[in-house]
Amino acid sequence: MLEHLLFFILGLAALTLGAELMVRGAARLALTFGISPLVVGLTIVAFGTSAPEMAVSAGAALSGAGDLAIGNVVGSNIANVLLILGLSALIVPLAVNEQLIRQEIPIMVGASLLFLVLALDGGLSRGEGALLFAQVIAYTIFLVVQSRRASKAVEAEFADEMPDTTSRWDAHWSVQLLLVAGGLGLLVLGADWLVDAAVAVARAFGVSDLVIGLTVVAVGTSMPEIATSLVAAWRGERDIAVGNVVGSNIFNIFAVLGFSSLIADGGIVVSEAARNFDLWVMLAVAFACLPIVVTGREIARWEGGVFLAYYIAYTLYLVLSATQHASLPAFSSAMLGYVLPLTVITLIVSFVRNGIKAPPTV
């Protein structure tokens, strides 16, 4: 058991380091060949934080652990909104850029809804995986085309997020290629260690692959997003904190699930437990972003606290369900009968009182 825990920790460390090296190398390589900072920021850096999810879900799909692949993506998307945005908003209220409200958040909601519809028949076939993966290609092309019309202010904002161009040690393209290759290697190795260890520990404790994927693995592979958003919030880069989460969720569904379904033999089976509960939670979490950001064009501290409280409650529900604890029925009744309705009423009152405000001036 200790051996499995050690490899789980080593796998997380390798994933985190591998993602950092790959993103830095790829971003510097793109800038070396004259690609604009905006395009790099919208594609390589934004999607690079989801590299651990890609490595873990693809590895799980290849090894036949479909529940782990699904649980990793669904759990990561839930954690990205409830845990990461919740913690970030507690640090500082998160102003939300108009483009995120008008474009990226609706795309995230649409991606979540598409995933749910495709999974209702019990799985994601290779054809459905190809459909999802085609969406990320189309989305990336759209972002590149859109970036050509971006304002100088937006260009400057993304330029600030790029790796330090005054750095000398990784200035040559050959070093940048080595960083990309080394990062990918660590991602593959870390994913292999983490998946094997997670499955072994789950089976030793009688916990399903789905629950392990939804909790421990999901939070572990979301470490790049957690670090990026918390640091961005602390530094006052509030658009980056929110955009990182939304972009990662879109990439997780379109690219991670799409690619994993493509390479898995016969696609990926989506368990009944995931179809009946977790996918709906993921969709509800995505929808919850809309009224919150539209009413005040920000995620306030109290709303961040609500997000964080719901993530704790969701995790507690998974633990109680996995262990078939005697308090599960009472906990479920309290959540469905009191907590959720009160939250809906609070959001409606907030919407009516605040209305749709104009974008904040920066």
SVG drawing of the C-alpha trace seen along z (x, -y; Angstrom):
<svg xmlns="http://www.w3.org/2000/svg" viewBox="-37 -52 59 57">
<polyline fill="none" stroke="black" stroke-width="0.4" points="0.0,0.0 2.8,-2.4 4.4,-1.7 1.2,-2.6 0.9,-5.9 4.5,-6.8 3.9,-6.2 0.7,-8.3 2.6,-11.2 5.5,-10.8 2.9,-10.7 1.4,-14.0 4.8,-15.6 5.8,-14.4 2.5,-15.6 2.9,-19.1 6.5,-19.4 5.9,-18.0 3.0,-20.4 5.2,-23.4 8.1,-22.3 5.8,-21.6 3.9,-24.9 7.1,-26.9 8.8,-25.2 5.8,-25.4 5.1,-29.0 8.7,-30.1 9.0,-28.0 5.8,-29.6 7.2,-33.1 10.5,-32.2 8.8,-31.5 6.8,-34.7 3.4,-33.6 1.7,-36.4 1.4,-36.3 -2.4,-36.4 -2.6,-33.2 -0.1,-31.5 -2.1,-32.5 -5.4,-31.4 -4.1,-28.0 -0.9,-26.7 -0.9,-28.2 -4.6,-27.9 -4.8,-24.3 -1.4,-23.4 -2.8,-23.5 -5.1,-20.6 -2.2,-18.4 -2.3,-16.3 -6.0,-15.5 -5.2,-14.5 -2.3,-12.3 -4.3,-10.6 -7.6,-10.1 -5.8,-8.8 -3.7,-6.4 -6.8,-5.2 -8.7,-4.7 -5.8,-2.7 -5.6,-0.5 -9.4,0.1 -10.1,-2.0 -12.9,-4.0 -14.5,-5.1 -11.2,-6.7 -11.0,-8.6 -14.6,-9.9 -14.3,-10.6 -11.0,-12.6 -12.6,-14.9 -16.0,-15.3 -14.3,-15.7 -11.8,-18.2 -14.5,-20.4 -16.5,-20.4 -13.4,-21.2 -12.3,-23.9 -15.5,-25.9 -16.5,-25.1 -13.0,-24.7 -10.7,-26.9 -13.1,-29.8 -14.4,-29.5 -10.9,-29.8 -9.9,-32.5 -13.0,-34.6 -12.4,-34.4 -8.9,-36.0 -10.4,-38.8 -13.8,-39.3 -13.3,-38.1 -14.2,-40.6 -15.3,-38.7 -14.4,-39.9 -17.2,-40.7 -15.9,-38.1 -16.0,-35.4 -19.6,-36.2 -20.6,-36.5 -18.6,-33.7 -16.5,-31.3 -18.9,-30.6 -21.8,-29.8 -19.4,-27.5 -18.5,-25.8 -22.2,-25.2 -22.8,-24.0 -19.8,-21.6 -21.1,-20.2 -24.6,-19.7 -23.2,-18.0 -21.2,-15.6 -24.2,-14.7 -26.4,-14.1 -23.7,-11.9 -23.2,-9.9 -26.9,-9.2 -26.8,-6.0 -24.1,-4.5 -20.9,-5.5 -18.8,-7.6 -18.1,-5.8 -15.1,-6.5 -17.3,-8.4 -18.6,-10.6 -15.0,-11.0 -14.1,-12.3 -17.0,-14.7 -15.8,-16.1 -12.2,-16.4 -13.3,-18.1 -14.9,-20.8 -11.6,-21.7 -9.9,-22.0 -12.7,-24.3 -12.6,-26.3 -8.9,-26.8 -9.1,-28.0 -11.9,-30.3 -9.7,-31.8 -6.8,-32.3 -8.9,-34.1 -10.6,-36.1 -7.2,-37.1 -6.4,-39.0 -9.1,-41.5 -8.0,-41.8 -7.3,-45.2 -3.9,-46.4 -5.0,-46.2 -5.9,-42.5 -2.6,-41.8 -0.7,-43.5 -2.6,-41.5 -1.7,-38.2 1.9,-39.3 2.3,-39.9 1.4,-36.2 4.1,-34.8 7.4,-33.4 10.2,-35.9 11.6,-36.7 14.8,-38.0 15.7,-34.6 18.9,-33.3 19.1,-29.6 16.0,-28.6 16.3,-31.3 17.4,-28.8 14.8,-26.7 16.7,-23.5 16.4,-24.0 12.7,-24.8 12.2,-21.5 13.9,-19.6 11.6,-21.3 8.6,-20.2 9.9,-16.7 10.9,-16.4 7.6,-17.8 5.6,-15.3 7.8,-12.5 7.1,-13.4 3.4,-13.7 3.3,-10.2 5.4,-8.7 3.4,-10.6 0.1,-9.6 1.1,-5.9 2.3,-6.0 -0.8,-7.9 -3.4,-5.8 -1.8,-2.5 -1.5,-3.7 -5.0,-5.2 -6.7,-2.0 -4.7,0.2 -5.6,-2.0 -9.2,-2.2 -9.6,1.5 -7.8,2.1 -10.3,-0.1 -13.3,1.1 -13.8,-2.3 -14.8,-2.5 -12.6,-3.9 -15.2,-6.5 -15.1,-7.9 -11.3,-8.0 -11.3,-9.8 -13.9,-12.3 -12.0,-13.2 -8.3,-12.5 -7.2,-12.1 -9.4,-15.1 -7.9,-17.4 -4.4,-16.1 -4.6,-16.7 -6.2,-20.2 -3.1,-21.4 -1.8,-23.5 -5.2,-25.2 -5.3,-25.7 -1.8,-27.2 -2.5,-29.4 -5.8,-30.8 -4.8,-31.4 -1.6,-33.2 -3.5,-35.2 -6.1,-36.2 -3.5,-37.2 -1.7,-39.3 -4.9,-41.0 -5.1,-39.3 -8.7,-38.4 -9.6,-37.8 -6.8,-35.3 -8.1,-33.5 -11.5,-33.0 -10.4,-32.5 -8.0,-29.7 -10.8,-27.7 -13.3,-28.2 -10.8,-27.4 -9.6,-24.3 -13.2,-23.0 -13.8,-23.4 -10.6,-21.7 -11.3,-18.8 -14.5,-17.9 -13.6,-18.5 -10.0,-17.4 -9.4,-15.1 -12.6,-13.1 -12.6,-13.3 -9.0,-12.0 -9.5,-9.4 -12.7,-8.0 -10.8,-7.9 -7.9,-5.8 -9.9,-3.5 -10.9,-0.1 -14.6,-0.5 -14.8,-3.9 -15.4,-4.6 -18.3,-3.3 -20.0,-5.9 -21.3,-4.2 -24.9,-4.5 -23.8,-6.3 -22.0,-9.0 -25.0,-9.4 -27.5,-9.6 -25.6,-12.1 -22.1,-13.4 -22.7,-14.5 -25.7,-16.5 -23.7,-18.1 -21.1,-19.1 -23.8,-20.6 -25.4,-22.4 -22.1,-23.8 -21.5,-25.2 -25.0,-26.7 -24.5,-28.3 -21.7,-30.5 -24.1,-32.3 -26.4,-34.1 -23.6,-34.8 -21.3,-36.5 -24.1,-38.3 -25.7,-39.9 -22.6,-41.8 -20.1,-40.8 -18.0,-39.4 -17.8,-36.5 -18.2,-38.1 -16.6,-36.7 -19.9,-35.3 -20.5,-33.6 -17.0,-32.1 -17.9,-30.9 -21.0,-29.2 -19.0,-27.5 -16.5,-26.2 -19.2,-25.0 -20.9,-23.1 -17.6,-21.4 -17.1,-20.3 -20.7,-19.0 -20.3,-17.2 -17.1,-15.5 -18.7,-14.5 -21.6,-13.0 -19.2,-10.9 -17.5,-9.6 -20.7,-8.8 -22.1,-7.1 -18.9,-5.1 -18.9,-3.8 -22.7,-3.4 -22.8,-5.4 -26.0,-5.4 -26.2,-9.2 -26.3,-9.3 -30.2,-9.5 -30.4,-12.3 -27.5,-14.2 -29.1,-13.8 -32.5,-15.0 -31.0,-18.1 -29.1,-19.0 -32.1,-18.5 -34.8,-19.8 -33.2,-22.8 -29.7,-23.8 -30.3,-23.8 -33.7,-25.6 -32.2,-28.3 -29.3,-28.8 -31.6,-29.1 -33.8,-31.7 -30.7,-33.6 -29.4,-33.7 -32.8,-34.9 -33.0,-37.6 -29.5,-38.7 -30.4,-38.8 -33.5,-40.9 -31.7,-43.3 -28.6,-43.8 -29.9,-43.3 -27.4,-43.1 -24.7,-45.6 -22.4,-47.3 -18.9,-45.9 -16.5,-47.3 -14.1,-49.9 -10.4,-48.9"/>
</svg>
